[in-house]
Amino acid sequence: MILAGLFAGVLFLGLILGDWIYFVRLTPDAGRYGCGVARSEDRFAPASLARLRERCDVNGALSLPHGIARYYPDLQQIALRPQYHLFSMSFRTAWPLKGMVHLKPDEQAVHALCIKRIPWSSAIITFIWFLLVSLGTTAFMITYAVQGGFNSFSGVLMGIGILGIGLLVLAFGFVTVVFSYRLENSRLTKVYEELRDVVEGTGATT
């Protein structure tokens, strides 16, 4: 049983690691990989794509001060993510964001739709955690009530205290997720703004 548990733990960690490794890649398939959490629309000048092609290297990669982009002219897509440094001093969360910008040029402008994604493992584990805490708290309160826990004043106080702890755990998890999303979204937004400066001719690459 111990060996089976260790094997399951190693397999679980391997799946998470593989999910993150594939998530940070900027190939066309990997760029569309992940759980979509938000989207935003923008417009570029008609000459933006030509300027972007000039700034990219032969592989379509474009290094930015705080991230990297990769342009796929055949697909009319730009994969975009912040730069991840192995020994960076900046705080990293369990919900990293990347973007896939879908381009639709016409005679007046280039319409851009940016879809933001997080790793599937982060989304699934977060959902399971909230589900377990919610169901666990609800199941305990129902069992506690069925067994007569609320028949006395002290039992009522204990039930309220346990319910309060469960709600506090949920609130702490919600605040953590919201804070992490805002932090990662600000990083991705900064990279997007740097990309926009380049394609509009007002910024420079690194």
Sequence and secondary structure as in RCSB ss.txt:
>XXXX:A:sequence
MILAGLFAGVLFLGLILGDWIYFVRLTPDAGRYGCGVARSEDRFAPASLARLRERCDVNGALSLPHGIARYYPDL
QQIALRPQYHLFSMSFRTAWPLKGMVHLKPDEQAVHALCIKRIPWSSAIITFIWFLLVSLGTTAFMITYAVQGGF
NSFSGVLMGIGILGIGLLVLAFGFVTVVFSYRLENSRLTKVYEELRDVVEGTGATT
>XXXX:A:secstr
 HHHHHHHHHHHHHHHHHHHHHHH  SHHHHT SEEEEEEEEEE TTHHHHHHHHS TTSEEEETTEEEEEETTT
TEEEEEE   TT  S   S   EEEEEEEE SS EEEEEEEEE HHHHHHHHHHHHHHHHHHHHHHHHHHHTTGG
GSHHHHHHHHHHHHHHHHHHHHHHHHHHHHHHHHHHHHHHHHHHHHHHHTTS    
